[in-house]
Amino acid sequence: MDVSIAEAKNRLPELIRAVEDGGSDVITRRGKPVAQLTPPPPKRRHVRLGGMKGRIRLLQGWDAPVDLDGFLDGDP
């Protein structure tokens, strides 16, 4: 449903209920779309600290100092 900004301000609770029921609303300014009300993603990803522990292995010497001149010349 396309709704002007002024109309959206007056009918916001009604527009939100319509989105909760699965719809979506486009808010317009002078007939041009400027925003859209849509339902949120179905489920947000749960962040788990330490989830990659034991899966990542670093090679020997990964933290060795880098020779800047050699690096700039392309030497590994």
SEFIZA-3560 file (N, C-alpha, C; in Angstrom, 3 decimals):
REM SEFIZA-3560
<numar><xx>0.841</xx><yy>-1.161</yy><zz>0.000</zz><atom>N</atom></numar>
<numar><xx>0.000</xx><yy>0.000</yy><zz>0.000</zz><atom>CA</atom></numar>
<numar><xx>0.898</xx><yy>1.241</yy><zz>0.000</zz><atom>C</atom></numar>
<numar><xx>0.646</xx><yy>2.191</yy><zz>-0.826</zz><atom>N</atom></numar>
<numar><xx>1.377</xx><yy>3.459</yy><zz>-0.864</zz><atom>CA</atom></numar>
<numar><xx>0.658</xx><yy>4.467</yy><zz>0.031</zz><atom>C</atom></numar>
<numar><xx>1.440</xx><yy>5.130</yy><zz>0.890</zz><atom>N</atom></numar>
<numar><xx>0.872</xx><yy>6.062</yy><zz>1.858</zz><atom>CA</atom></numar>
<numar><xx>1.758</xx><yy>7.296</yy><zz>1.886</zz><atom>C</atom></numar>
<numar><xx>1.155</xx><yy>8.474</yy><zz>1.920</zz><atom>N</atom></numar>
<numar><xx>1.947</xx><yy>9.704</yy><zz>2.023</zz><atom>CA</atom></numar>
<numar><xx>2.513</xx><yy>9.827</yy><zz>3.433</zz><atom>C</atom></numar>
<numar><xx>3.522</xx><yy>10.669</yy><zz>3.586</zz><atom>N</atom></numar>
<numar><xx>4.151</xx><yy>10.848</yy><zz>4.891</zz><atom>CA</atom></numar>
<numar><xx>3.133</xx><yy>11.354</yy><zz>5.913</zz><atom>C</atom></numar>
<numar><xx>2.320</xx><yy>12.335</yy><zz>5.526</zz><atom>N</atom></numar>
<numar><xx>1.321</xx><yy>12.895</yy><zz>6.443</zz><atom>CA</atom></numar>
<numar><xx>0.321</xx><yy>11.818</yy><zz>6.870</zz><atom>C</atom></numar>
<numar><xx>-0.118</xx><yy>11.018</yy><zz>5.917</zz><atom>N</atom></numar>
<numar><xx>-1.067</xx><yy>9.949</yy><zz>6.219</zz><atom>CA</atom></numar>
<numar><xx>-0.410</xx><yy>8.885</yy><zz>7.115</zz><atom>C</atom></numar>
<numar><xx>0.866</xx><yy>8.600</yy><zz>6.864</zz><atom>N</atom></numar>
<numar><xx>1.580</xx><yy>7.605</yy><zz>7.667</zz><atom>CA</atom></numar>
<numar><xx>1.701</xx><yy>8.079</yy><zz>9.115</zz><atom>C</atom></numar>
<numar><xx>1.951</xx><yy>9.373</yy><zz>9.323</zz><atom>N</atom></numar>
<numar><xx>2.038</xx><yy>9.905</yy><zz>10.684</zz><atom>CA</atom></numar>
<numar><xx>0.720</xx><yy>9.706</yy><zz>11.419</zz><atom>C</atom></numar>
<numar><xx>-0.393</xx><yy>9.909</yy><zz>10.731</zz><atom>N</atom></numar>
<numar><xx>-1.710</xx><yy>9.799</yy><zz>11.362</zz><atom>CA</atom></numar>
<numar><xx>-2.144</xx><yy>8.349</yy><zz>11.557</zz><atom>C</atom></numar>
<numar><xx>-1.642</xx><yy>7.423</yy><zz>10.726</zz><atom>N</atom></numar>
<numar><xx>-2.105</xx><yy>6.033</yy><zz>10.749</zz><atom>CA</atom></numar>
<numar><xx>-1.010</xx><yy>5.030</yy><zz>11.097</zz><atom>C</atom></numar>
<numar><xx>0.054</xx><yy>5.463</yy><zz>11.766</zz><atom>N</atom></numar>
<numar><xx>1.184</xx><yy>4.576</yy><zz>12.026</zz><atom>CA</atom></numar>
<numar><xx>0.807</xx><yy>3.272</yy><zz>12.736</zz><atom>C</atom></numar>
<numar><xx>0.019</xx><yy>3.302</yy><zz>13.813</zz><atom>N</atom></numar>
<numar><xx>-0.335</xx><yy>2.025</yy><zz>14.451</zz><atom>CA</atom></numar>
<numar><xx>-1.055</xx><yy>1.062</yy><zz>13.494</zz><atom>C</atom></numar>
<numar><xx>-1.921</xx><yy>1.588</yy><zz>12.675</zz><atom>N</atom></numar>
<numar><xx>-2.646</xx><yy>0.767</yy><zz>11.697</zz><atom>CA</atom></numar>
<numar><xx>-1.688</xx><yy>0.183</yy><zz>10.645</zz><atom>C</atom></numar>
<numar><xx>-0.737</xx><yy>0.992</yy><zz>10.185</zz><atom>N</atom></numar>
<numar><xx>0.236</xx><yy>0.517</yy><zz>9.201</zz><atom>CA</atom></numar>
<numar><xx>1.123</xx><yy>-0.577</yy><zz>9.805</zz><atom>C</atom></numar>
<numar><xx>1.505</xx><yy>-0.410</yy><zz>11.053</zz><atom>N</atom></numar>
<numar><xx>2.341</xx><yy>-1.416</yy><zz>11.709</zz><atom>CA</atom></numar>
<numar><xx>1.565</xx><yy>-2.722</yy><zz>11.868</zz><atom>C</atom></numar>
<numar><xx>0.295</xx><yy>-2.640</yy><zz>12.230</zz><atom>N</atom></numar>
<numar><xx>-0.522</xx><yy>-3.864</yy><zz>12.322</zz><atom>CA</atom></numar>
<numar><xx>-0.596</xx><yy>-4.572</yy><zz>10.978</zz><atom>C</atom></numar>
<numar><xx>-0.720</xx><yy>-3.823</yy><zz>9.898</zz><atom>N</atom></numar>
<numar><xx>-0.781</xx><yy>-4.430</yy><zz>8.565</zz><atom>CA</atom></numar>
<numar><xx>0.530</xx><yy>-5.133</yy><zz>8.235</zz><atom>C</atom></numar>
<numar><xx>1.662</xx><yy>-4.550</yy><zz>8.635</zz><atom>N</atom></numar>
<numar><xx>2.961</xx><yy>-5.178</yy><zz>8.399</zz><atom>CA</atom></numar>
<numar><xx>3.091</xx><yy>-6.436</yy><zz>9.249</zz><atom>C</atom></numar>
<numar><xx>2.602</xx><yy>-6.400</yy><zz>10.482</zz><atom>N</atom></numar>
<numar><xx>2.635</xx><yy>-7.582</yy><zz>11.345</zz><atom>CA</atom></numar>
<numar><xx>1.845</xx><yy>-8.735</yy><zz>10.740</zz><atom>C</atom></numar>
<numar><xx>0.837</xx><yy>-8.415</yy><zz>9.975</zz><atom>N</atom></numar>
<numar><xx>0.014</xx><yy>-9.439</yy><zz>9.318</zz><atom>CA</atom></numar>
<numar><xx>0.626</xx><yy>-9.918</yy><zz>8.008</zz><atom>C</atom></numar>
<numar><xx>1.836</xx><yy>-9.440</yy><zz>7.697</zz><atom>N</atom></numar>
<numar><xx>2.540</xx><yy>-9.923</yy><zz>6.513</zz><atom>CA</atom></numar>
<numar><xx>2.572</xx><yy>-8.966</yy><zz>5.337</zz><atom>C</atom></numar>
<numar><xx>1.988</xx><yy>-7.810</yy><zz>5.462</zz><atom>N</atom></numar>
<numar><xx>1.992</xx><yy>-6.853</yy><zz>4.360</zz><atom>CA</atom></numar>
<numar><xx>3.229</xx><yy>-5.974</yy><zz>4.392</zz><atom>C</atom></numar>
<numar><xx>3.286</xx><yy>-5.035</yy><zz>3.490</zz><atom>N</atom></numar>
<numar><xx>4.340</xx><yy>-4.029</yy><zz>3.498</zz><atom>CA</atom></numar>
<numar><xx>3.750</xx><yy>-2.733</yy><zz>2.976</zz><atom>C</atom></numar>
<numar><xx>4.252</xx><yy>-1.640</yy><zz>3.474</zz><atom>N</atom></numar>
<numar><xx>3.738</xx><yy>-0.329</yy><zz>3.092</zz><atom>CA</atom></numar>
<numar><xx>4.870</xx><yy>0.525</yy><zz>2.558</zz><atom>C</atom></numar>
<numar><xx>4.587</xx><yy>1.287</yy><zz>1.507</zz><atom>N</atom></numar>
<numar><xx>5.556</xx><yy>2.220</yy><zz>0.935</zz><atom>CA</atom></numar>
<numar><xx>5.114</xx><yy>3.624</yy><zz>1.313</zz><atom>C</atom></numar>
<numar><xx>6.032</xx><yy>4.377</yy><zz>1.897</zz><atom>N</atom></numar>
<numar><xx>5.737</xx><yy>5.757</yy><zz>2.283</zz><atom>CA</atom></numar>
<numar><xx>6.279</xx><yy>6.662</yy><zz>1.195</zz><atom>C</atom></numar>
<numar><xx>5.434</xx><yy>7.585</yy><zz>0.743</zz><atom>N</atom></numar>
<numar><xx>5.797</xx><yy>8.441</yy><zz>-0.385</zz><atom>CA</atom></numar>
<numar><xx>5.833</xx><yy>9.911</yy><zz>0.022</zz><atom>C</atom></numar>
<numar><xx>6.611</xx><yy>10.677</yy><zz>-0.730</zz><atom>N</atom></numar>
<numar><xx>6.629</xx><yy>12.133</yy><zz>-0.611</zz><atom>CA</atom></numar>
<numar><xx>6.375</xx><yy>12.668</yy><zz>-2.011</zz><atom>C</atom></numar>
<numar><xx>5.299</xx><yy>13.389</yy><zz>-2.165</zz><atom>N</atom></numar>
<numar><xx>4.897</xx><yy>13.932</yy><zz>-3.471</zz><atom>CA</atom></numar>
<numar><xx>4.808</xx><yy>12.829</yy><zz>-4.528</zz><atom>C</atom></numar>
<numar><xx>4.335</xx><yy>11.660</yy><zz>-4.115</zz><atom>N</atom></numar>
<numar><xx>4.119</xx><yy>10.559</yy><zz>-5.045</zz><atom>CA</atom></numar>
<numar><xx>5.332</xx><yy>9.688</yy><zz>-5.317</zz><atom>C</atom></numar>
<numar><xx>6.490</xx><yy>10.046</yy><zz>-4.772</zz><atom>N</atom></numar>
<numar><xx>7.705</xx><yy>9.256</yy><zz>-4.990</zz><atom>CA</atom></numar>
<numar><xx>8.028</xx><yy>8.449</yy><zz>-3.731</zz><atom>C</atom></numar>
<numar><xx>8.348</xx><yy>7.158</yy><zz>-3.873</zz><atom>N</atom></numar>
<numar><xx>8.666</xx><yy>6.332</yy><zz>-2.710</zz><atom>CA</atom></numar>
<numar><xx>9.935</xx><yy>6.828</yy><zz>-2.000</zz><atom>C</atom></numar>
<numar><xx>9.850</xx><yy>6.938</yy><zz>-0.662</zz><atom>N</atom></numar>
<numar><xx>11.010</xx><yy>7.372</yy><zz>0.124</zz><atom>CA</atom></numar>
<numar><xx>11.361</xx><yy>6.389</yy><zz>1.239</zz><atom>C</atom></numar>
<numar><xx>10.432</xx><yy>5.519</yy><zz>1.605</zz><atom>N</atom></numar>
<numar><xx>10.687</xx><yy>4.544</yy><zz>2.672</zz><atom>CA</atom></numar>
<numar><xx>9.718</xx><yy>3.379</yy><zz>2.525</zz><atom>C</atom></numar>
<numar><xx>10.055</xx><yy>2.278</yy><zz>3.194</zz><atom>N</atom></numar>
<numar><xx>9.203</xx><yy>1.098</yy><zz>3.123</zz><atom>CA</atom></numar>
<numar><xx>9.142</xx><yy>0.443</yy><zz>4.500</zz><atom>C</atom></numar>
<numar><xx>7.931</xx><yy>0.107</yy><zz>4.930</zz><atom>N</atom></numar>
<numar><xx>7.744</xx><yy>-0.641</yy><zz>6.166</zz><atom>CA</atom></numar>
<numar><xx>7.562</xx><yy>-2.103</yy><zz>5.785</zz><atom>C</atom></numar>
<numar><xx>8.439</xx><yy>-2.964</yy><zz>6.288</zz><atom>N</atom></numar>
<numar><xx>8.351</xx><yy>-4.394</yy><zz>6.009</zz><atom>CA</atom></numar>
<numar><xx>8.608</xx><yy>-5.152</yy><zz>7.307</zz><atom>C</atom></numar>
<numar><xx>8.188</xx><yy>-6.415</yy><zz>7.360</zz><atom>N</atom></numar>
<numar><xx>8.473</xx><yy>-7.205</yy><zz>8.558</zz><atom>CA</atom></numar>
<numar><xx>9.979</xx><yy>-7.420</yy><zz>8.717</zz><atom>C</atom></numar>
<numar><xx>10.443</xx><yy>-7.626</yy><zz>9.943</zz><atom>N</atom></numar>
<numar><xx>11.872</xx><yy>-7.887</yy><zz>10.157</zz><atom>CA</atom></numar>
<numar><xx>12.237</xx><yy>-9.260</yy><zz>9.618</zz><atom>C</atom></numar>
<numar><xx>13.543</xx><yy>-9.551</yy><zz>9.483</zz><atom>N</atom></numar>
<numar><xx>13.953</xx><yy>-10.886</yy><zz>9.048</zz><atom>CA</atom></numar>
<numar><xx>13.383</xx><yy>-11.946</yy><zz>9.998</zz><atom>C</atom></numar>
<numar><xx>13.149</xx><yy>-13.158</yy><zz>9.510</zz><atom>N</atom></numar>
<numar><xx>12.507</xx><yy>-14.174</yy><zz>10.334</zz><atom>CA</atom></numar>
<numar><xx>13.228</xx><yy>-14.471</yy><zz>11.648</zz><atom>C</atom></numar>
<numar><xx>14.543</xx><yy>-14.566</yy><zz>11.611</zz><atom>N</atom></numar>
<numar><xx>15.275</xx><yy>-14.873</yy><zz>12.835</zz><atom>CA</atom></numar>
<numar><xx>16.650</xx><yy>-14.228</yy><zz>12.757</zz><atom>C</atom></numar>
<numar><xx>17.028</xx><yy>-13.571</yy><zz>13.824</zz><atom>N</atom></numar>
<numar><xx>18.361</xx><yy>-12.971</yy><zz>13.856</zz><atom>CA</atom></numar>
<numar><xx>19.366</xx><yy>-14.010</yy><zz>14.307</zz><atom>C</atom></numar>
<numar><xx>20.536</xx><yy>-13.929</yy><zz>13.736</zz><atom>N</atom></numar>
<numar><xx>21.600</xx><yy>-14.872</yy><zz>14.060</zz><atom>CA</atom></numar>
<numar><xx>22.123</xx><yy>-14.614</yy><zz>15.467</zz><atom>C</atom></numar>
<numar><xx>22.263</xx><yy>-15.648</yy><zz>16.242</zz><atom>N</atom></numar>
<numar><xx>22.776</xx><yy>-15.536</yy><zz>17.595</zz><atom>CA</atom></numar>
<numar><xx>24.307</xx><yy>-15.517</yy><zz>17.545</zz><atom>C</atom></numar>
<numar><xx>24.911</xx><yy>-14.490</yy><zz>18.122</zz><atom>N</atom></numar>
<numar><xx>26.365</xx><yy>-14.370</yy><zz>18.131</zz><atom>CA</atom></numar>
<numar><xx>26.901</xx><yy>-15.214</yy><zz>19.282</zz><atom>C</atom></numar>
<numar><xx>27.859</xx><yy>-16.058</yy><zz>18.950</zz><atom>N</atom></numar>
<numar><xx>28.446</xx><yy>-16.936</yy><zz>19.964</zz><atom>CA</atom></numar>
<numar><xx>29.935</xx><yy>-16.683</yy><zz>20.013</zz><atom>C</atom></numar>
<numar><xx>30.428</xx><yy>-16.193</yy><zz>21.135</zz><atom>N</atom></numar>
<numar><xx>31.855</xx><yy>-15.945</yy><zz>21.268</zz><atom>CA</atom></numar>
<numar><xx>32.586</xx><yy>-17.279</yy><zz>21.362</zz><atom>C</atom></numar>
<numar><xx>33.689</xx><yy>-17.390</yy><zz>20.650</zz><atom>N</atom></numar>
<numar><xx>34.483</xx><yy>-18.615</yy><zz>20.676</zz><atom>CA</atom></numar>
<numar><xx>33.945</xx><yy>-19.697</yy><zz>19.762</zz><atom>C</atom></numar>
<numar><xx>33.050</xx><yy>-19.360</yy><zz>18.866</zz><atom>N</atom></numar>
<numar><xx>32.441</xx><yy>-20.348</yy><zz>17.975</zz><atom>CA</atom></numar>
<numar><xx>33.414</xx><yy>-20.995</yy><zz>17.007</zz><atom>C</atom></numar>
<numar><xx>34.518</xx><yy>-20.337</yy><zz>16.688</zz><atom>N</atom></numar>
<numar><xx>35.510</xx><yy>-20.888</yy><zz>15.751</zz><atom>CA</atom></numar>
<numar><xx>36.717</xx><yy>-21.479</yy><zz>16.483</zz><atom>C</atom></numar>
<numar><xx>36.657</xx><yy>-21.516</yy><zz>17.803</zz><atom>N</atom></numar>
<numar><xx>37.785</xx><yy>-22.036</yy><zz>18.588</zz><atom>CA</atom></numar>
<numar><xx>38.067</xx><yy>-23.487</yy><zz>18.186</zz><atom>C</atom></numar>
<numar><xx>39.323</xx><yy>-23.764</yy><zz>17.893</zz><atom>N</atom></numar>
<numar><xx>39.716</xx><yy>-25.106</yy><zz>17.490</zz><atom>CA</atom></numar>
<numar><xx>39.571</xx><yy>-25.372</yy><zz>15.999</zz><atom>C</atom></numar>
<numar><xx>38.977</xx><yy>-24.460</yy><zz>15.254</zz><atom>N</atom></numar>
<numar><xx>38.792</xx><yy>-24.642</yy><zz>13.810</zz><atom>CA</atom></numar>
<numar><xx>39.820</xx><yy>-23.879</yy><zz>12.989</zz><atom>C</atom></numar>
<numar><xx>40.421</xx><yy>-22.874</yy><zz>13.588</zz><atom>N</atom></numar>
<numar><xx>41.381</xx><yy>-22.047</yy><zz>12.869</zz><atom>CA</atom></numar>
<numar><xx>42.781</xx><yy>-22.364</yy><zz>13.387</zz><atom>C</atom></numar>
<numar><xx>43.691</xx><yy>-22.626</yy><zz>12.458</zz><atom>N</atom></numar>
<numar><xx>45.079</xx><yy>-22.911</yy><zz>12.831</zz><atom>CA</atom></numar>
<numar><xx>45.984</xx><yy>-21.935</yy><zz>12.099</zz><atom>C</atom></numar>
<numar><xx>46.885</xx><yy>-21.341</yy><zz>12.850</zz><atom>N</atom></numar>
<numar><xx>47.818</xx><yy>-20.381</yy><zz>12.269</zz><atom>CA</atom></numar>
<numar><xx>49.141</xx><yy>-21.085</yy><zz>11.977</zz><atom>C</atom></numar>
<numar><xx>49.746</xx><yy>-20.761</yy><zz>10.844</zz><atom>N</atom></numar>
<numar><xx>51.020</xx><yy>-21.358</yy><zz>10.451</zz><atom>CA</atom></numar>
<numar><xx>52.149</xx><yy>-20.799</yy><zz>11.303</zz><atom>C</atom></numar>
<numar><xx>53.190</xx><yy>-21.609</yy><zz>11.450</zz><atom>N</atom></numar>
<numar><xx>54.372</xx><yy>-21.164</yy><zz>12.179</zz><atom>CA</atom></numar>
<numar><xx>54.906</xx><yy>-19.873</yy><zz>11.556</zz><atom>C</atom></numar>
<numar><xx>55.280</xx><yy>-18.930</yy><zz>12.380</zz><atom>N</atom></numar>
<numar><xx>55.873</xx><yy>-17.696</yy><zz>11.888</zz><atom>CA</atom></numar>
<numar><xx>54.869</xx><yy>-16.665</yy><zz>11.396</zz><atom>C</atom></numar>
<numar><xx>53.585</xx><yy>-16.882</yy><zz>11.633</zz><atom>N</atom></numar>
<numar><xx>52.582</xx><yy>-15.922</yy><zz>11.150</zz><atom>CA</atom></numar>
<numar><xx>52.783</xx><yy>-14.543</yy><zz>11.757</zz><atom>C</atom></numar>
<numar><xx>53.405</xx><yy>-14.496</yy><zz>12.930</zz><atom>N</atom></numar>
<numar><xx>53.600</xx><yy>-13.211</yy><zz>13.594</zz><atom>CA</atom></numar>
<numar><xx>55.048</xx><yy>-12.716</yy><zz>13.519</zz><atom>C</atom></numar>
<numar><xx>55.833</xx><yy>-13.320</yy><zz>12.626</zz><atom>N</atom></numar>
<numar><xx>57.235</xx><yy>-12.906</yy><zz>12.475</zz><atom>CA</atom></numar>
<numar><xx>57.304</xx><yy>-11.486</yy><zz>11.909</zz><atom>C</atom></numar>
<numar><xx>58.319</xx><yy>-10.726</yy><zz>12.305</zz><atom>N</atom></numar>
<numar><xx>58.455</xx><yy>-9.358</yy><zz>11.777</zz><atom>CA</atom></numar>
<numar><xx>58.598</xx><yy>-9.364</yy><zz>10.255</zz><atom>C</atom></numar>
<numar><xx>58.077</xx><yy>-8.348</yy><zz>9.634</zz><atom>N</atom></numar>
<numar><xx>58.134</xx><yy>-8.229</yy><zz>8.172</zz><atom>CA</atom></numar>
<numar><xx>59.226</xx><yy>-7.242</yy><zz>7.802</zz><atom>C</atom></numar>
<numar><xx>60.085</xx><yy>-7.652</yy><zz>6.862</zz><atom>N</atom></numar>
<numar><xx>61.114</xx><yy>-6.758</yy><zz>6.331</zz><atom>CA</atom></numar>
<numar><xx>60.424</xx><yy>-5.837</yy><zz>5.334</zz><atom>C</atom></numar>
<numar><xx>60.309</xx><yy>-4.581</yy><zz>5.671</zz><atom>N</atom></numar>
<numar><xx>59.561</xx><yy>-3.635</yy><zz>4.863</zz><atom>CA</atom></numar>
<numar><xx>60.114</xx><yy>-3.516</yy><zz>3.442</zz><atom>C</atom></numar>
<numar><xx>61.437</xx><yy>-3.463</yy><zz>3.283</zz><atom>N</atom></numar>
<numar><xx>62.031</xx><yy>-3.350</yy><zz>1.937</zz><atom>CA</atom></numar>
<numar><xx>61.723</xx><yy>-4.590</yy><zz>1.115</zz><atom>C</atom></numar>
<numar><xx>61.845</xx><yy>-5.749</yy><zz>1.728</zz><atom>N</atom></numar>
<numar><xx>61.539</xx><yy>-7.001</yy><zz>1.010</zz><atom>CA</atom></numar>
<numar><xx>60.062</xx><yy>-7.082</yy><zz>0.655</zz><atom>C</atom></numar>
<numar><xx>59.218</xx><yy>-6.647</yy><zz>1.571</zz><atom>N</atom></numar>
<numar><xx>57.772</xx><yy>-6.662</yy><zz>1.320</zz><atom>CA</atom></numar>
<numar><xx>57.412</xx><yy>-5.759</yy><zz>0.124</zz><atom>C</atom></numar>
<numar><xx>57.990</xx><yy>-4.580</yy><zz>0.111</zz><atom>N</atom></numar>
<numar><xx>57.698</xx><yy>-3.640</yy><zz>-0.974</zz><atom>CA</atom></numar>
<numar><xx>58.270</xx><yy>-4.113</yy><zz>-2.324</zz><atom>C</atom></numar>
<numar><xx>59.350</xx><yy>-4.914</yy><zz>-2.270</zz><atom>N</atom></numar>
<numar><xx>59.925</xx><yy>-5.467</yy><zz>-3.504</zz><atom>CA</atom></numar>
<numar><xx>59.170</xx><yy>-6.704</yy><zz>-3.973</zz><atom>C</atom></numar>
<numar><xx>58.231</xx><yy>-7.207</yy><zz>-3.163</zz><atom>N</atom></numar>
<numar><xx>57.469</xx><yy>-8.378</yy><zz>-3.555</zz><atom>CA</atom></numar>
<numar><xx>58.031</xx><yy>-9.685</yy><zz>-3.077</zz><atom>C</atom></numar>
<numar><xx>59.061</xx><yy>-9.654</yy><zz>-2.231</zz><atom>N</atom></numar>
<numar><xx>59.619</xx><yy>-10.895</yy><zz>-1.681</zz><atom>CA</atom></numar>
<numar><xx>58.723</xx><yy>-11.370</yy><zz>-0.553</zz><atom>C</atom></numar>
<numar><xx>58.492</xx><yy>-12.679</yy><zz>-0.455</zz><atom>N</atom></numar>
<numar><xx>57.623</xx><yy>-13.184</yy><zz>0.602</zz><atom>CA</atom></numar>
<numar><xx>58.214</xx><yy>-13.068</yy><zz>1.981</zz><atom>C</atom></numar>
//
